[in-house]
């Protein structure tokens, strides 16, 4: 079964355009204070995780638009992309948990939220690899969750750098 035959092309095109634009805006916004951001291991890692989350949404949406891509091939590609994003999330989580700044509260939730979109993508991709078309719905939920999570992470970095 082909992904393109299941009616998700317009959704994926919309997510692709929106997340690509957001990723560009986040990068431009961060570049204004990049000298300050790179001074903090935690902020740099968290910004990287936010951008990686948007790139995951971009990649998953673009892959879905490949002509004749099967559910299984799409699932494998999305799973690989989610695992790569999780490496950025793991780096950010370590940086958050190791940050000794007294203002660095709620370490656990702040570290965990980074993983949510990639975990949703991983579940959806596992379903697709198993041949379950409903995995496309889960992947779509991953895309929808990725946008506010990535924006929240990026916004927090941009605000914290000004403190």
Secondary structure, 3 states (H helix, E strand, C coil): CEHHHHCCHHHHHHHHHHHHHHHHHHHHHHHHCHHHHCCCHHHHHHHHHHHHHHHHHHHHHHHHCCCCCEHHHHHHHHHHHHHHHHHHHHHHHHHHHHCCCCCCCCHHHHHHHCCHHHHHHHHHHHHHHCCCCCHHHHHHHHHHHHHHHHHHHHHHHHHHCCC
